[in-house]
Amino acid sequence: MTLRTRLLLLLIATAAVPTVGAGLLAYRGAEQALAEAVAEQHRRRALAEAEHAATYVRALAEELGSALLHEDPSTLGLAEAQEFLTRIYLRRDRIAQVALFDAQARMTASVFVDDPEAFSQQEPQFRRHDTVAPQEVEDFQRRAAELLSRAPPARTWALSAPYLTAVRQRPAVVVAALAPEGRGQGLAAELSLEELSQRLARDGRGDERAFLLDGAGRLLVDGDPERERRREDPAGRLPQVPGAQRAGLTEYEEDGRAWLAAYSPVLGTDWVAVVARPREAALSPLHALARSTFWVLALALGGVVVLAPLLARTLARPIARLSEGARELARGHLGHRIALERQDELGELARAFNDMGHALERAHQELSGFNARLQAQVEERTRELKQAQAQLLRSQRLTAVGDMAAGMAHEMNNPLAAILGNIQLLLMDVPPDDPSHRVLVTVEQQAQRIASIIRELRTLSERQRLGRAPVDLHRVLQRVLEARHGEVMEAGVRVDCRFQPGEARVLGDGQALGDVFNRLLGNAFNAMKDRPERCLVLATHLVDANAVRVEMRDTGRGIPREHLERIFNPFFTTKQQWTGKGLSLSVCHRVIEDHGGTLTIQSDEGVGTTVTLLLPAAPEASALA
């Protein structure tokens, strides 16, 4: 054997061994990374289905709870209760029935569709709801009553066990919300689970199967209509899944095939979401990677005979890049892509890898978007709850201060009447040119001022027995503006009325509301004194045909941020010269509250102030009749 031959054999051996070793190492790294990525993708899909199911149920529970929080059913008549339930019923398409229950879990009112044609003539939206049979109505009422009677007092909502409707055999649950503590009422709705089944069927890919199990391991809904129709019981094949408290992976056999399953509990229920795929389909990327890798190694060994160093370098680099890409994907860098422009098996593997990365990134973005929307909804509900709590605390504070003021006013009124009477008698006896006459006049004026403050305090402390009648706010505002026309012209204020077309009718006392607008306009004119721009905008809006919103925006001095929490306190004022009594806003707040409305103020110091009044709209004439 010649030296040249020996050198060639040595070169071949030296090149072949590292090539084979590098290929095997790259394959092992890529195999582990892909296996982890496939398992993670499987878990993410199960988690997404679990979160969607939890949100699907929780959203209805929160909506029912919010309705009870903003409306006390015990104060509603039968017609008003039906209207209250109808509004809730029409907000969601998958509600089959909704009913109101008293403290003894007895139904007092309900809404459901038993004749779609008759209901759709009244409201077209009824067509979107399922028709229910009388037997299903009775079954729902029984389940709802049992659920409300067993619900712990500390819970704000409860969920029944899933069931099939009595006649149409549709999967459904009863969602019930309990009224705030002390009121005793409950609101329950039958929620169809067919939308969950449709989502599972719509999102399924290839041989993938997604389904929900209840706490006993029974099949709840299935993305495969045939399996759902057969009502198969998978609990025997998945003993560890029912009642699971955390997500996980498992395997089971069905029809002679091995399945890989990921499961995740549905928050707030005892359900579990399961996503399963045949093992060979789930691990097909690994099999494809194995075949491609070993094929490349075989070609590499054959090519080493001719171009060992070149082939070693050509094969080692792409495999290393694939391995690094798999590691980046396993670290969570879903945007990482492999730029490998080849037309061989390694190129196909890189494209498949990139496609998988795209799919994982898209799924992650969808899940992130869903979480962001859910967070926004939670923040919105939290903001509304905080506003309601702030309104309640402010009302309680004003009530406490008003009670104290009422006591003070009562104690001061009698002595003040005696003082005024004596002063007036003295004025009758003292000549006008007497030096003490001017002093007595000043004393009388200040005593009258105290009497005026006492009357304001009584107005603040006593709940007004207002006469309720339909009132057009446009006319009330016009009368107040006409009464202050001279003051507007003298102050040089430009008033811009942006009223909605037609009337803005509310149910209330026109005189009391006129007094509120008069006080608010006085505050606005005072705030715009000595301002370069003096503009007042009055706007009215109809809010969902249930309320009228009035906005008064001025370009005055504005209110410092630290004073906004105290502006409704009696005797608190932001006026530069304390010529008033500091009671106007407190009285306005009490009057608007007595009308069942709200009064809020937003202000930017140096820019202006916006006062917003929200008053319940007056019902139509036919409803009043």
ABEGO torsion letter per residue (X at the ends): XBAAAAAAAAAAAAAAAAAAAAAAAAAAAAAAAAAAAAAAAAAAAAAAAAAAAAAAAAAAAAAAAAAAAABBAAABBAAAAAAAAAAAAAABAABABBBBBBAAGBBABBBBBABAAAAAAABAAAAABBBBBAAAAAAAAAAAAAAAAABBAABABBBBBBBBBAAAGBBBBBBBBBBBBGAGBBBBBBBBAAAAAAAAAAABBEABBBBBBBAAGBBABBABAAAAAAGBBAAAABAAABGBABBBBBBBBBGGBBBBBBBBBBBGBABBBBBBBBAAAAAAAAAAAAAAAAAAAAAAAAAAAABAAAAAAAAAAAAAAAAAAAAAAAAGBAABBBBBBBABAAAAAAAAAAAAAAAAAAAAAAAAAAAAAAAAAAAAAAAAAAAAAAAAAAAAAAAAAAAAAAAAAAAAAAAAAAAAAAAAAAAAABBAABAAAAAAAAAAAAAAAAAAAAAAAAAAABBBBBBBBBBBAAAAAAAAAAAAAAAAAAAGBBBBBBBBBEBBBBBBBAAAAAAAAAAAAAAAAAAABGBABBBBBBBBBBBGGABBBBBBBBABAEBBAAAAAAAABBGBBABABBABAGAAAAAAAAAAAAAGBBBBBBBBBGAEBBBBBBBBBBBBAAAAX
